[in-house]
Amino acid sequence: MDNTIIVALISLTGTLGGSLGGILVSSKLTNFRLQQLENKVAEHNSFARRMPVLEERIEQFEHRINRMEEHYDD
């Protein structure tokens, strides 16, 4: 076989290996970042679910404080 053909085949193999390796690493990084975003969204959704409950509790506490203030102002 001619040396140029051997060099071309080795170059092709190296190019394909490098390209596939880059694709795999990029894919893993993308999947990792997506997972991190999903975790942040889940955390935000948990916070958004709890917020109305906290607002209601604060409102209850405000009413209790107002009643106490009215009671002690008399």
Order of alpha helices (4+ residues) and beta strands (2+ residues): alpha
